[in-house]
Amino acid sequence: MRVLMENVVIIGSGCAGWTAALYTARANLRPLVLTGKQPGGLLTTTTVVENYPGFPEGIDGYELMVRLQKQAERFGARAQFGTVEAVDLSRQPFGLTVDGEPLAAEAIIIATGASHRHLGLEGEHKLENKGVTYCATCDGALPLFRNQPLVVVGGGDSACEEALYLTRFGSVVYLVHRRDALRASKIMAQRALSQPKIKPVWDSVVAEILDVKQDKVTGVRLRNVKTNAESVVECAGVFVAIGHVPNTELFKGVLEMDESGYIIPRKGTATNVPGVFVAGDCADRVYRQAVTAAGLGCAAGIEAERYLAARHG
Ligand SMILES: Cc1cc2nc3c(=O)[nH]c(=O)nc-3n(C[C@H](O)[C@H](O)[C@H](O)COP(=O)(O)OP(=O)(O)OC[C@H]3O[C@@H](n4cnc5c(N)ncnc54)[C@H](O)[C@@H]3O)c2cc1C
């Protein structure tokens, strides 16, 4: 069987992937972008993005991604709807299996992103972007949440950070945690608990997000895990901060990762396999923003180009 051979394959079509495509396309490498199941990545699931530089009035997340794709395609990048099911990074050119079909590439840029953990509640899914969110930095300043009671779910560093950030906007921030002490680092826990606007709710889980019928968040029904007692807390927003899962399963055992599965870049965006680069949220457990993902995509694109130039003398 004849296997198609590519200069650069970019796995993922979010901010990191399309920015890597823009840079490699402008270097005449005709990159192939494999979109995965979510063309345009996570940003397509949000309405207005207010913190991407260059858009003083904000921009719709979907539109931003369409523009990014068009910009890269203008210079020769190509998109293929497909999901990478397996990779062989032990030989050059590298092997990929995309929806059952083989593909070969001299360089690969991994930009597969990270998914947030869900509570798994019906209302959570139905009220996403209607009061349920996974990113305080992204959504906290929206008018919907101003001077309203807000709920943050979680007990780690991210949950504390989200809660602290939200004290700027909400009237009160309930920090709902299933244990009787925060899991966060001491300093973060202290900062959160000494902030008068943050009210911890211990030993509690969210049993229901209200109110699907009204098509907006009006409160949460909490269950105390020790007593089983239930209570309702009124709020306008639920910020779920119970962790992220990087989409890196494919590379386990081959690429260096931390204990949570984030790929560990060496020297910028290189990985432990020469010719394989990484960009965006799948290698960033700290910032996870559109602009940082795009920045890393740019860096990975430049690195891939230099790698190929060196290989071909
Ligand atoms: C609701 C919401 C609102 C947000 N709002 C903002 C905001 O206002 N400002 C901001 O800066 N950030 C915001 N973010 C965060 C921002 O979306 C992410 O930081 C950014 O999308 C990360 O880009 P990425 O390219 O690394 O990954 P992603 O956007 O997650 O893209 C990953 C891509 O990889 C693909 N993929 C995964 N596995 C495979 C595979 N096996 N084969 C092929 N493709 C694969 C997916 O289909 C997808 O295209 C928000 C996030 C959410 C969820």
The ligand as a Gaussian input file, in Angstrom:
#p B3LYP/6-31G(d) Opt

LIG

0 1
 C      -15.762000      27.142000      27.626000
 C      -14.327000      27.600000      27.470000
 C      -14.077000      28.948000      27.365000
 C      -12.763000      29.394000      27.200000
 N      -12.547000      30.723000      27.085000
 C      -11.298000      31.180000      26.925000
 C      -11.051000      32.573000      26.810000
 O      -11.979000      33.390000      26.875000
 N       -9.768000      32.968000      26.644000
 C       -8.729000      32.077000      26.610000
 O       -7.591000      32.506000      26.436000
 N       -8.930000      30.760000      26.731000
 C      -10.177000      30.280000      26.895000
 N      -10.394000      28.948000      27.044000
 C       -9.232000      28.047000      27.015000
 C       -8.815000      27.781000      25.559000
 O       -9.916000      27.278000      24.855000
 C       -7.664000      26.780000      25.527000
 O       -6.597000      27.238000      26.305000
 C       -7.177000      26.574000      24.081000
 O       -8.248000      26.130000      23.277000
 C       -6.047000      25.566000      24.029000
 O       -5.717000      25.362000      22.689000
 P       -5.028000      24.004000      22.220000
 O       -4.777000      24.201000      20.773000
 O       -3.877000      23.678000      23.082000
 O       -6.086000      22.843000      22.466000
 P       -7.623000      22.661000      22.079000
 O       -8.292000      23.920000      21.729000
 O       -8.175000      21.838000      23.191000
 O       -7.572000      21.777000      20.756000
 C       -7.187000      20.435000      20.788000
 C       -7.384000      19.865000      19.401000
 O       -6.806000      18.564000      19.357000
 C       -7.677000      17.706000      18.640000
 N       -7.350000      16.332000      19.012000
 C       -7.332000      15.769000      20.255000
 N       -6.975000      14.465000      20.160000
 C       -6.742000      14.231000      18.840000
 C       -6.355000      13.068000      18.091000
 N       -6.121000      11.892000      18.673000
 N       -6.222000      13.189000      16.749000
 C       -6.440000      14.374000      16.130000
 N       -6.806000      15.493000      16.780000
 C       -6.961000      15.406000      18.115000
 C       -9.067000      18.189000      19.016000
 O      -10.058000      17.754000      18.088000
 C       -8.842000      19.706000      18.973000
 O       -8.992000      20.163000      17.662000
 C      -11.684000      28.465000      27.189000
 C      -11.946000      27.101000      27.305000
 C      -13.261000      26.671000      27.434000
 C      -13.540000      25.208000      27.533000

